[in-house]
Amino acid sequence: MKEFELIKRYFAEQSITRKDVILGIGDDCAVILPAERQHIAITTDTLVAGVHFPLNTSARAIGHKVVAVSLSDLAAMGAEPAWLSLAITLPEISESWAADFSAGVFELCEFYNVQLIGGDTTQGPLSVTVTAQGYTPTDKFLTRSGAKVGDWLFVTENIGDAALALQYLQGQLDVEEVHRASIQTKLDFPKPRILAGQVLRDYASAAIDISDGLAADLSHICTASNVGASLVLDKLPISTALRESLPLMDAYKLALTGGDDYELLFTVAADNRVAMETALATTGVKITCIGQLDSSNKIKTLFNDESVCFDLQGFEHFSDK
């Protein structure tokens, strides 16, 4: 099988056909018709084998994850996803691998009504690049720079399970068998919080998705908004699996620095808190208040109302770690 046969068999045929896509896969460019009075949010992510996912990750999980991480960026902006471009580099063509990978891609595309409109295929070490685009109402989108002193800090669902799964797979720690499947799912099949992000457009002052670790991504909000934060470790939403696999303080540290959660971290002014909690309750997504912003321009961690010192550095490409 060669390149164009691969594209035709596994990527050109799909169940999603959006009315705003005038021309999709098959030409040099896709052509789309943007909606009136809407901004277009655009994000690009590259995932490299052995860096962003273990080398033995299943093809279906890779397909799911490459879409999920880009949709998670759109969720953090409060955007509705619409279109996807996919560039994939493969060492060689395996029909079974391509079938499973495309199934993972289209599973999320179908769920969120996203159409694959183009991309590229090349030969080389395994890596995948996705460009995702979506809509937000005019001048109504979330950023990292809107947080204010006194805003409350929230996170969706639990954090730390994906990092726990990765450390288990790398042989750095043991996890009881009863927990292994659930944390593996968190690593391989993250859920972008699209609906929550759209609801938060009306209430949140700033937002970001957690990819490099909660503390590292919180620092991006603090830097962009010129604020500091107090994180209450006692409030961090961590799973039973994480609590039972590590001493408590080590569990908190992994939850803060591990990354790969793809949950939303957001800030809300006190006046909007009750309305936000009521609105998000309709989405079925759990949220937890984990701290508050201040004027210190630093991130402090507290446990039982006392200061605790942590190395809060998350994942960063080209670092010495």
Residue, then its C-alpha position, 0 to 999 in steps of 0.5 A: m500500500k502506498e501513500f494515496e491509497l492509505i489516505k483514500r482507504y483510512f482517512a478520506e472516507q468518514s461519517i462527518t460531513r459539515k455544511d461549512v466544509i466546501l472542499g475537504i480531503g483530495d485537493d491541495c487545500a481544504v476550503i471552509l466557510p466560516a460562520e458570521r459573527q464568530h471567531i476561529a480558534i486554531t491550535t496545533d500539537t505534535l505528538v512524538a513516539g517515546v516522548h508524548f506516548p510510550l512506544n508500545t501504545s496501541a494505534r487506537a489510543i494514539g489516534h484518540k489522544v492526538v485528537a483529544v489533546s488538540l480539542s482540549d486546547l479548544a476547550a480551554m478557550g471555550a471554543e466549539p471544535a469544527w475542523l481537523s488537519l492531520a499530518i502523520t509520519l510513519p516508519e512503514i505502512s501497516e494496514s492493521w495499524a492504520a485501521d486502528f489509528s483512524a478508528g481512534v481519530f474518528e471516534l472523537c471526531e464523530f462524537y464532537n462533530v469534527q470533520l477531518i479536512g486534510g493533512d499529509t503523510t510521510q515516511g520516518p520516525l512515528s509522529v503525528t501533528v494535528t491542527a484543530q480549529g473551532y468557533t467562539p462567539t465574537d469577542k467571547f473566548l477564554t484566555r490565560s490573561g484575565a485572572k484577577v487577585g481574589d479569583w478562586l481557582f478550580v480544576t475539573e475532575n481528578i488529576g495525576d492518574a495519567a502521570l501515575a500510569l506512565q510511572y507504572l509503565q516505566g517501572q518507577l513504581d508499582v500500582e495495585e492491579v485493581h487500579r491499573a486499567s483505570i489509570q491506563t485509560k486516563l493516560d491513553f484516552p483523555k477526555p477533552r472538556i469541550l462542554a465545560g469550556q463552552v459553559l465557562r465562557d460566561y463565568a471564568s476569568a481565565a483558563i488553560d488545559i493541564s498538559d505539562g502539570l497543574a503547577a506549570d500550567l498555573s504558572h502560565i496563568c499567573t504570568a499572563s495575568n500578573v498574579g500569584a496563587s495559593l494552592v491548598l493541597d488538602k483540596l486537590p482532587i486525586s483518585t484512590a489509585l493515586r492515594e494508595s500508590l504513593p505516600l500522600m505528599d508524593a501523591y500531591k507532588l505527582a498530581l501537581t507536576g505529572g501532566d497529561d491530565y488534559e483537564l481544565l484549570f480555570t479562575v472565577a471571580a467571587d461574584n460569578r462563583v455560585a452561578m458558575e457552579t450551578a451552570l457546570a452542574t448541568t454538564g456532569v463534570k466534577i469541579t473542585c476549588i483548589g485555591q485562590l489568586d493573590s498579588s504575590n506573583k508566586i505559587k505557594t502550596l499549603f497543607n493544613d494551613e501551613s506552607v509546604c515547599f515543593d519543586l513544582q517544575g512540570f514537563e518542558h521540552f529541551s530542559d535538562k531534566 
